[in-house]
Amino acid sequence: MLPSWLNPVRPVIHAALIGQHCAEQRWMARPTTSWTSDQTVPSTDQNTLVTSLDRLLSARPTPSKKWLPSPCHVSLILPDSVARYEVLPWTTSLMLADELRQFAIERFDMINQPVREGWSVQADWKNNQANTLAYALPHALLDALQNVVQQHGFILNRVIPLSALAHYGRLGLMRRNELRIMHSGSSTSALLYLNGKLVSHLVEIVRGNASDSTRRLISRLQMSELTPDIKLDKLAMLGVNPINLQEIIDANAPSHIRLLNPLRWREWQ
């Protein structure tokens, strides 16, 4: 059975508040309309994000199919700068959802990013014997986004930050080396998988311009797990100029380079 947020029978709006804010409405698994807003300032705080979502939904074109079932269900992608992340090491004894969530909360405490109160914490094992990515979003932000969506007559189905989408969108077992680098306007993020298993997640806040942020991120990767002897099977990018990744392309020789679209969910598999 398909998850509720991918149910093709009812209309769904996929909206992304990253880079240039954009949205696409789909029905019966096919796009019916798409649009962007005039928002150009990176969304770095709650008030800006809420205002940006309101503008984006207000810019929605009038549907050409008046008979579409309603209301629309909204799936929303947020920039990584508003989320907290922690890589969780594989632990055989933690199979229950509540146990894994408590483990994630304790790991956030260890890195001095407490999420016990006022935060929604999510984590799940993607593959057996592989690390996973826990993430947390503030309740105040989620409530504010929910209110905006309801004001437009829609239902908020899912809210997920960009790196979590990149990680949990990887369906099935992939025994390959893969790097995903994504720019979300206010931050640049990287997920590195070796032999199909998550080994590193980094977020670099944009200070100055995006190119500098990307270079700092690459430097951090190369000082840790991404050594020149590692050959990449795949390099996937979102909102990043390939020229800024030439050093990785030359050193790690990815056999496949792909540009990602945040509104094309299947492309993240």
C-alpha angles and dihedrals in degrees: 000000000000118000113257094252091058097044103138095202096072126052115261130194114210107199128183123196092191127106104333105009110241142164140193129198117214133187127180086006091298129107115250099177141351134194147164134221129231091246110130103159112095111252104240105151141036098260093049092048094049092048090046092052091049091052093047095051091044089056092057110128118238106268113252090215105067091183096063111130114253156261105039118230114225126217111190132199117203131195117262092241091078095050136072120224139193130175109231118211116230110268118184095204094058106079102130118086094231092050092050092048091051089049089052091050090052091049090052088052090054091058093045095251102117116198101168094111129035096009136100109221122200131183138150137170109253097186134011115263093010134111119251138201123251119197136185132201126190116256091223091060094046091050092049092049090048090054093051092050091049091049088060091051095252135119120239107225105168140008118189133164119235101256091048089053090051092050102040092040089068099098122195131003116314116187097193143094112261137170124196119192118184134181116204101179099260098041144019119223138189134199118192122196123187117192087353094303127114111248103160143020120183133178123195118192113224111249110172109345134354094247092061090049091052092049092051090049092051090050091053091048093050092049090055128029105340101082123168092254091065113093116203122224091196140016115192123188137190121188092344125123108237089220089068089057096050091110091059092042090054096043102038100029102213111210092210130033119192136183113217129215114206092214095052101080096182091059089066093064 
